[in-house]
């Protein structure tokens, strides 16, 4: 185990594709993979969706939901809610 008690490792790699739906609004589906160490290693897939809203020329606010389907038989599959900001280069 890489961590001590009360610690874990969670690695995710997700792909989004933006669909413009209105001026300043984009919706996206999400798919990806995950691995984590909550006492024992597990892998899984991530499925979800979200939206981006352009508040300025290169700045967006974003929110989404992601469901993590894990392989370990003793773990529940979490639903992740995310809110954030992004800058486009």
N, C-alpha and C positions, 0 to 999 in steps of 0.2 A: 504494500500500500504506500502511495507517495505521500499522503498526508497523515497527520496525527488525529486524535479524537476531535470531532467537531469541525473538520475541514474536508473539502472535497474538490475534485477537478471536474470541470464540465467544459467540453470543447464542442462547438457547433460550427458548421459551414452551411450557410443558406444562400439560395439564389432567388432573386426577385426579378420580375419582368413588369415594367410600368405600362399601364394602359391609361392614356388620357381620357377622362370622362367628361370634363368641363373645364372652363378656364381656371387655371391654378390647381385643379384637382387631378390626382392620379390614383388609381387602384392597382394593387399588385397581388398576385398569388405568390406563395412562398413554398419552396421545397428544399430539403437539405438532409444532412446526416449529423448525428451526434454520438459522442462517446463520453462516459462519465464514470467516476469512481466514488460511489457512496458506500464504501466498505467492500465492494467487489465490482469489477469492471462490467459495464454494459454498453451496448451500442443500440442505435435506433435510427428512425427516420423522423423528420420534422415536416409537418404540413400546416399551412396557415394562409392568412391573407391580411391585408392592411391597406392603409391609404397614406398619401403624402399631400400636403397642402403648401403651395408656394407662398411664403409671407414676404419675400423679397426676391430680387433677381437670381441669387444663387442660394438662398436659404429656404429650407422646408421644415415644417413640423410633420411628424410622422407618428402613427399609432397602428398597432397590429395585434393579432392573436396567433399563437403558434401552439400546436398540439404535438408533443413529443411521444412517439410510440417506441417504448423501450423493450429490449429483448429479455431482460432479467425477470424471472418468474415472480420474484418477491417484491417488485417495485411497482408503484402506481405510475400511470402515464400522465405527466403534468400538463396543464394548460398554462401557457406563458402569456402575460399581457405586457406589451411594451409601448412606451411613449418616449419620444425623443426629438432631436433636431438634427438636421444634416446640412452640410455645405457641399456644393458641387464645384469641382475645379475645372 
